[in-house]
Amino acid sequence: MTPEDDDPVTFLFYAPQKAPRAWALDLSRLGQAMREAYTEVRYKIRQDATRHGEPYLSFWVATGDGVECEGTATAHGRDCITLVDATAGDAGRFLAWFRDTCLPSPDLIRFSSGYAVERGIDSDWRLPAEGDQARVADELRHHLTVVDGA
């Protein structure tokens, strides 16, 4: 799978199961960090039935060169970010930024995809702790290729 083959999918990113709060995710700080890093940002902390009444961050970010990501973040139970309708390339850029800017350690991101969940594959994948956004995007593409062959 190449960047030109990227289809938008839902990606799920979360803290390791053995350390569900390892990110020490603070929704307000995450929103502010996005505001500082991205050209355009819209975010709001919400609390409604969507997350069983628990607060979550709803966000949309964009760069000057056309990369956009939309999703949610929650710190209830297990720290988690969901990106909806994101290509591997766009998700890779967002996640490399998040890993390198917001986390206490770069090896704390596990992930899956809506595609894997739909196919009943519940394995955690590890986001690379090193490498640029292209390396992260390649790992996301590899995941999708493996899931497609399962």
Residue pairs with C-beta under 8 A, 6 or more apart in sequence:
1 88
1 141
1 142
1 144
1 145
2 141
3 87
3 88
3 89
3 137
6 87
6 88
6 89
6 141
7 87
8 85
8 86
8 87
9 85
9 86
9 87
9 88
9 113
9 114
9 115
9 144
10 82
10 83
10 84
10 85
10 86
10 113
10 114
10 115
11 82
11 83
11 86
11 91
11 111
11 112
11 113
11 114
11 140
12 80
12 81
12 82
12 111
12 112
12 113
12 114
12 117
13 80
13 81
13 82
13 83
13 95
13 98
13 109
13 110
13 111
13 127
14 20
14 78
14 79
14 80
14 81
14 109
14 110
14 111
15 21
15 22
15 23
15 25
15 78
15 79
15 80
15 108
15 109
15 110
16 22
16 108
16 110
16 124
17 78
17 110
17 124
19 108
20 77
20 78
20 79
21 75
21 78
21 79
22 79
22 104
22 105
22 108
23 75
23 79
23 102
23 103
23 104
23 108
24 79
24 104
25 73
25 74
25 75
25 79
26 75
27 45
27 55
27 56
27 57
27 73
27 74
27 75
28 45
29 102
30 57
30 73
30 102
31 41
31 43
31 45
31 57
31 59
33 101
33 102
34 41
34 43
34 59
34 61
35 41
35 43
37 61
37 97
37 101
38 61
38 62
38 63
39 62
39 63
39 64
40 60
40 61
40 62
41 59
41 60
41 61
41 62
42 59
42 60
42 61
43 57
43 58
43 59
43 60
44 57
44 58
44 59
45 55
45 56
45 57
45 58
46 55
46 56
46 57
46 58
47 53
47 54
47 55
47 56
50 56
51 74
51 76
52 76
54 74
54 76
55 74
55 75
55 76
56 72
56 73
56 74
56 76
57 72
57 73
57 74
58 71
58 72
59 69
59 70
59 71
59 72
59 73
60 68
60 69
60 70
61 68
61 69
61 70
61 94
62 68
62 69
63 93
67 89
67 90
67 93
67 94
68 90
69 83
69 86
69 90
69 91
69 93
69 94
70 83
70 84
70 85
70 86
71 81
71 82
71 83
71 84
71 86
72 81
72 82
73 79
73 80
73 81
73 82
74 80
81 98
83 90
83 91
83 94
86 94
88 137
88 138
88 140
88 141
88 144
89 133
89 137
91 136
91 137
91 140
92 133
92 134
92 135
92 136
92 137
92 138
92 139
92 140
93 133
93 136
93 137
95 109
95 111
95 127
95 133
95 136
95 140
96 131
96 132
96 133
96 135
96 136
97 133
98 109
99 106
99 109
99 127
99 129
99 136
100 106
103 109
105 129
106 129
106 130
107 126
107 129
109 126
109 127
110 124
110 125
110 126
110 127
111 124
111 125
111 126
111 127
111 140
111 143
112 121
112 122
112 123
112 124
112 125
112 143
113 140
113 143
113 144
113 147
115 144
115 147
115 148
116 122
116 123
116 143
116 147
119 147
119 150
121 147
121 150
125 139
125 143
127 136
127 139
128 135
128 136
128 139
